[in-house]
């Protein structure tokens, strides 16, 4: 089969202007819960796109760990490539690909570092093995072999066996303050429904329908 022949119809539902709340985070919360309830694989997985100093975009998958009216939260090694990008250019894009329910959400905004209190609260809630892994991995740096990473993990696991794992100074998180949020609902005959929320100067949201 040719790749150009692969296609399917989107028939699970539509999205109308009357269905939309005034605040996009309310709709996002509804869609996320529906993705969880319908057992979409990894419903909190999102593509995170940043740009380096040469204008080269990079994408990776990161897990959403919290959201509210203020924005979307994720955590990472502060020496990682994405963190180094954000230090020089705080603009960022997020994408939730909920293909199983024929929906997508695309967010554009700016990343703000989380407070030490927020980072501590989340880090101490993680399983101990995950805490140790944060110490073991110098994210995005080159590795000679997987055995080097596993050896470091086992060394640290023994070191912290009887005590608490402190929060690494090189580990933290970001809150993405959204400037725009687009909701995409698949439609028959490629007549998809797309609505774009854009934040206004008074912090209210303007809503526009986009052509598919």
C-alpha positions in Angstrom: 0.0 0.0 0.0 1.2 3.5 -0.8 1.5 5.9 2.0 -0.6 8.4 0.1 -3.5 5.8 0.2 -3.6 5.6 4.0 -6.5 7.6 5.3 -9.6 7.2 7.4 -12.8 9.2 8.1 -13.2 11.1 11.4 -16.7 10.3 12.7 -16.7 10.6 16.5 -18.2 14.0 16.8 -18.2 17.7 16.0 -17.4 20.9 17.9 -19.7 23.9 17.7 -19.3 27.5 18.9 -22.2 27.1 21.4 -20.3 24.2 23.0 -17.3 26.4 24.0 -16.8 27.9 27.4 -15.4 31.4 27.8 -12.1 30.1 29.2 -10.1 27.5 27.2 -8.7 25.8 30.3 -12.2 24.7 31.2 -12.6 23.0 27.8 -9.1 21.5 28.1 -10.0 20.0 31.4 -13.1 18.4 29.9 -11.2 17.0 27.0 -8.3 15.7 29.2 -10.8 13.9 31.5 -12.5 12.4 28.5 -9.2 11.2 27.1 -8.5 9.6 30.5 -12.0 8.0 30.8 -11.7 6.5 27.3 -8.3 5.1 28.1 -6.3 7.0 25.5 -2.7 5.8 25.8 -0.6 8.3 27.8 -3.3 11.0 27.9 -0.9 13.5 29.6 1.9 13.0 26.9 2.5 16.2 25.0 5.0 17.3 22.3 7.1 20.1 23.6 8.8 22.3 20.9 11.6 24.8 21.6 14.0 26.7 19.4 17.8 26.9 19.7 19.9 30.1 19.2 20.1 29.3 15.4 16.4 29.1 15.0 16.4 25.3 14.7 13.2 23.8 16.2 13.4 20.7 18.5 10.6 18.5 19.6 10.3 15.8 22.3 7.6 14.1 24.4 7.1 15.3 27.9 4.4 14.4 30.5 2.0 17.1 31.7 2.1 17.2 35.5 -0.4 19.9 36.4 -2.6 22.6 34.9 -4.9 25.4 36.0 -6.1 28.7 34.8 -2.5 30.0 35.0 -1.0 27.4 32.7 0.5 24.0 32.0 3.3 22.4 34.2 6.1 20.0 33.4 9.4 19.1 35.0 12.9 18.5 33.6 16.6 18.5 34.1 17.7 22.2 34.0 20.8 21.1 32.0 18.6 19.5 29.3 18.5 20.8 25.8 15.0 22.1 26.2 15.9 24.0 29.4 18.9 25.6 27.8 16.7 26.7 24.8 14.2 28.2 27.2 16.8 30.1 29.1 17.6 32.1 25.9 14.1 32.0 24.3 11.1 31.4 26.6 8.7 30.9 23.7 7.3 27.4 23.5 4.7 25.2 21.8 2.8 22.2 23.3 0.7 19.7 21.4 -1.6 16.9 22.7 -2.2 14.3 20.0 -5.4 12.4 21.2 -5.8 10.5 18.0 -7.9 7.8 19.6 -10.7 10.3 20.2 -10.0 12.3 17.0 -8.9 15.4 18.9 -5.8 17.6 19.2 -4.9 20.6 21.3 -2.2 23.0 20.4 -0.8 25.6 22.8 1.6 28.5 22.2 3.0 30.6 25.0 6.0 31.4 27.2 7.7 29.3 29.8 8.3 30.5 33.4 10.5 28.6 35.9 8.6 27.2 38.8 9.4 28.2 42.4 11.7 26.0 44.6 8.7 25.3 46.7 6.7 23.9 43.8 9.6 21.8 42.6 10.3 20.4 46.1 6.6 19.5 46.5 6.5 17.6 43.3 9.9 16.0 43.5 9.2 14.5 47.0 5.9 13.0 45.7 7.8 10.9 43.1 8.7 7.3 43.6 12.1 7.0 45.1 13.5 5.3 42.0 12.4 8.2 39.9 14.1 10.6 42.3 17.3 8.7 42.0 17.0 8.6 38.2 16.9 12.4 38.2 20.3 12.4 39.9 21.7 9.6 37.6 20.9 11.2 34.3 22.7 14.2 32.9 19.9 14.7 30.4 20.8 15.2 26.7 24.5 14.6 27.3 26.3 11.9 25.3 26.6 8.4 26.8 29.3 5.9 26.0 27.0 3.0 26.8 23.7 2.3 28.6 25.7 0.3 31.3 27.3 3.6 32.4 23.8 5.0 33.1 22.7 1.9 34.9 25.9 1.7 36.9 25.4 5.3 38.1 21.8 4.6 39.0 22.8 1.5 41.1 25.6 3.5 42.8 23.1 6.3 43.8 20.5 3.8 44.8 22.9 2.3 47.3 24.0 5.8 48.5 20.4 6.8 49.2 19.2 3.4 50.4 18.4 4.5 54.0 17.8 8.2 53.6 15.7 10.7 51.7 16.8 11.8 48.2 17.4 15.5 48.1 16.2 17.6 45.2 19.0 18.1 42.7 20.0 21.7 42.2 19.9 21.0 38.4 16.3 19.8 38.4 13.2 21.9 38.1 10.1 22.7 36.2 8.2 25.2 34.1 4.7 26.7 33.9 3.6 27.5 30.3 1.6 30.7 30.3 -0.6 30.2 27.2 -1.0 33.0 24.6 -3.2 30.9 22.4 -4.9 27.5 22.6 -6.4 25.7 19.5 -8.9 22.8 19.8 -9.1 20.5 16.8 -12.0 17.9 16.4 -11.9 15.6 13.5 -14.8 15.8 11.0 -16.1 13.8 8.1 -14.8 14.4 4.6 -11.8 16.4 6.2 -14.2 19.1 7.3 -12.6 19.3 10.8 -13.7 21.7 13.5 -11.0 24.1 14.7 -11.4 26.8 17.3 -8.6 29.2 18.4 -8.6 31.0 21.7 -6.3 34.0 21.9 -5.5 35.9 25.1 -6.4 39.5 25.0 -4.7 42.4 26.9 -7.4 42.3 29.6 -6.7 38.6 30.0 -10.1 37.6 28.5 -10.1 35.2 25.5 -11.2 35.9 21.9 -12.5 32.9 20.1 -12.3 32.3 16.3 -13.3 29.4 14.1 -10.5 28.3 11.7 -10.9 26.6 8.4 -9.7 23.0 8.4 
